[in-house]
Amino acid sequence: MSKEILVTGGAGFIGSHTCVALCEFGYTPVIIDNLSNSRESMIAGIEKIIGREVKFYPIDCCHLDPLDLIFQKHRFDGIIHFAAFKSVAESVANPEKYIDNNMGSLQNILTLMEKYRVPNLVFSSSCTVYGEPEVNPVSENTPWKSAASPYGYTKQLGEKYIGERHIQDPLGHVILRYFNPIGAHHSGLIGELPLGMPNNLVPVMIKKISQQQPLQVFGNDYPTPDGSCIRDYIHVMDLAEAHVKALQWLEKNPNQSEIFNLGQGKGNSVLEVIQQFESINGIRVAFEISPRREGDITQIFADPTKAKELLGWQTTRTTAEALKDAWHFNLQQS
Ligand SMILES: NC(=O)c1ccc[n+]([C@@H]2O[C@H](COP(=O)([O-])OP(=O)(O)OC[C@H]3O[C@@H](n4cnc5c(N)ncnc54)[C@H](O)[C@@H]3O)[C@@H](O)[C@H]2O)c1
């Protein structure tokens, strides 16, 4: 029988693509999402891609009782916990909202995993835990700096909290530190569709194109070759597949724990991404240079060697492909 995996935040950007990848590898995803930053149309998109219905519970992971009922109904073989708020800027303006939601939902998930003896947790962390690194690429052993935002703090705290619980009562878990996910499923049926104004470069750029407004590039005086910030962009389907590999690793290594960086292992500057987007999609991106933005670091990119060696995972899609898929998804929305 197919293994049931609880995917919290499964209607979101990375969660929806991970549900598709899970199905491709023979797992059955069960989605919990309160749709605080996503739409139900993503569930329909997943179902179209996989050709069958997906179990979806529109509930909030911070509410223990309804969550408990789901754990009573299903016998999960693992959990991928995406459900969290992710806007750096919003977390600066409203830190309590981020601590309450990101830590509250994690705490409930861990409590119920313990109560129902669910094995295997995959936790969404972020390269934000490293802050501004002194050396690139960053490995999993790169020391953390103090978090640049309350959002980053919730990821540091989340990792530590899982680690502490693991010491008290061994819980097999993998922490995945994502670099910068972009792109969409090649079908154009699912992609990045946050509610309100997006925060990340690619969805903001697409929104600005559709509004016929210039994209703000925050700073061109950083110590990088073209002066704009450098990030490690990763196709969301590559990222999705890494979650499946992480689950498979846990199945082979019960009660063990590991941390992996997930990135391409190379950086692209903001101006390079704009230029690549223009050339792959044949569309002009109007932009203007604005002052540096508070909280932005100069550059960061991953050393993904550990994921390759232990998970047998590496990226297979390029930044250009991701930019093409992101635009294709956007065209399907209109
Ligand atoms: N996208 C990125 O750049 C990035 C980078 C590093 C880490 N992450 C982490 O990856 C995870 C997924 O990110 P994403 O880009 O898919 O974000 P997303 O906002 O698209 O997805 C998160 C989903 O979780 C849901 N959600 C939030 N709080 C919830 C709650 N209490 N109960 C139920 N559902 C809830 C939202 O409605 C949304 O559908 C998050 O934990 C995020 O912090 C994202």
The ligand as an SDF file (V2000), in Angstrom:
LIG
                    3D

 44 48  0  0  0  0  0  0  0  0999 V2000
   10.1500   30.3200   -0.8930 N   0  0  0  0  0  0  0  0  0  0  0  0
   11.3100   30.5710   -0.3220 C   0  0  0  0  0  0  0  0  0  0  0  0
   12.0750   31.4170   -0.8080 O   0  0  0  0  0  0  0  0  0  0  0  0
   11.7620   29.8060    0.9030 C   0  0  0  0  0  0  0  0  0  0  0  0
   13.1290   29.7790    1.2210 C   0  0  0  0  0  0  0  0  0  0  0  0
   13.5280   29.1010    2.3600 C   0  0  0  0  0  0  0  0  0  0  0  0
   12.6030   28.4480    3.1680 C   0  0  0  0  0  0  0  0  0  0  0  0
   11.2870   28.5020    2.8350 N   0  0  0  0  0  0  0  0  0  0  0  0
   10.3200   27.8190    3.7150 C   0  0  0  0  0  0  0  0  0  0  0  0
    9.6530   26.8110    2.9790 O   0  0  0  0  0  0  0  0  0  0  0  0
    8.3150   26.6570    3.4300 C   0  0  0  0  0  0  0  0  0  0  0  0
    7.3700   26.7850    2.2730 C   0  0  0  0  0  0  0  0  0  0  0  0
    7.5920   28.0270    1.6230 O   0  0  0  0  0  0  0  0  0  0  0  0
    6.7650   28.4770    0.3480 P   0  0  0  0  0  0  0  0  0  0  0  0
    7.6600   29.3480   -0.4560 O   0  0  0  0  0  0  0  0  0  0  0  0
    6.1250   27.3050   -0.2770 O   0  0  0  0  0  0  0  0  0  0  0  0
    5.7070   29.4030    1.0630 O   0  0  0  0  0  0  0  0  0  0  0  0
    4.1220   29.5010    0.8140 P   0  0  0  0  0  0  0  0  0  0  0  0
    3.6560   30.6630    1.6130 O   0  0  0  0  0  0  0  0  0  0  0  0
    3.8230   29.4600   -0.6280 O   0  0  0  0  0  0  0  0  0  0  0  0
    3.6220   28.1380    1.4750 O   0  0  0  0  0  0  0  0  0  0  0  0
    3.3900   27.9880    2.8470 C   0  0  0  0  0  0  0  0  0  0  0  0
    1.9860   27.4410    3.0030 C   0  0  0  0  0  0  0  0  0  0  0  0
    1.7320   27.2340    4.3780 O   0  0  0  0  0  0  0  0  0  0  0  0
    0.4080   27.6690    4.6470 C   0  0  0  0  0  0  0  0  0  0  0  0
    0.3770   27.9820    6.0680 N   0  0  0  0  0  0  0  0  0  0  0  0
    1.0610   28.9630    6.7340 C   0  0  0  0  0  0  0  0  0  0  0  0
    0.8000   28.8940    8.0470 N   0  0  0  0  0  0  0  0  0  0  0  0
   -0.0500   27.8500    8.2240 C   0  0  0  0  0  0  0  0  0  0  0  0
   -0.6760   27.2670    9.3540 C   0  0  0  0  0  0  0  0  0  0  0  0
   -0.4880   27.7520   10.5830 N   0  0  0  0  0  0  0  0  0  0  0  0
   -1.4910   26.1970    9.1730 N   0  0  0  0  0  0  0  0  0  0  0  0
   -1.7020   25.6980    7.9350 C   0  0  0  0  0  0  0  0  0  0  0  0
   -1.1330   26.2010    6.8250 N   0  0  0  0  0  0  0  0  0  0  0  0
   -0.3140   27.2750    6.9730 C   0  0  0  0  0  0  0  0  0  0  0  0
    0.1590   28.8410    3.7170 C   0  0  0  0  0  0  0  0  0  0  0  0
   -1.2040   29.0500    3.4360 O   0  0  0  0  0  0  0  0  0  0  0  0
    0.9210   28.3980    2.4790 C   0  0  0  0  0  0  0  0  0  0  0  0
    0.0870   27.7040    1.5850 O   0  0  0  0  0  0  0  0  0  0  0  0
    8.1240   27.7100    4.5220 C   0  0  0  0  0  0  0  0  0  0  0  0
    8.3600   27.1070    5.7680 O   0  0  0  0  0  0  0  0  0  0  0  0
    9.2070   28.7230    4.2180 C   0  0  0  0  0  0  0  0  0  0  0  0
    9.6060   29.4300    5.3560 O   0  0  0  0  0  0  0  0  0  0  0  0
   10.8420   29.1450    1.7100 C   0  0  0  0  0  0  0  0  0  0  0  0
  1  2  1  0
  2  3  2  0
  2  4  1  0
  4  5  1  0
  4 44  2  0
  5  6  2  0
  6  7  1  0
  7  8  2  0
  8  9  1  0
  8 44  1  0
  9 10  1  0
  9 42  1  0
 10 11  1  0
 11 12  1  0
 11 40  1  0
 12 13  1  0
 13 14  1  0
 14 15  2  0
 14 16  1  0
 14 17  1  0
 17 18  1  0
 18 19  2  0
 18 20  1  0
 18 21  1  0
 21 22  1  0
 22 23  1  0
 23 24  1  0
 23 38  1  0
 24 25  1  0
 25 26  1  0
 25 36  1  0
 26 27  1  0
 26 35  1  0
 27 28  2  0
 28 29  1  0
 29 30  1  0
 29 35  2  0
 30 31  1  0
 30 32  2  0
 32 33  1  0
 33 34  2  0
 34 35  1  0
 36 37  1  0
 36 38  1  0
 38 39  1  0
 40 41  1  0
 40 42  1  0
 42 43  1  0
M  CHG  2   8   1  16  -1
M  END
$$$$
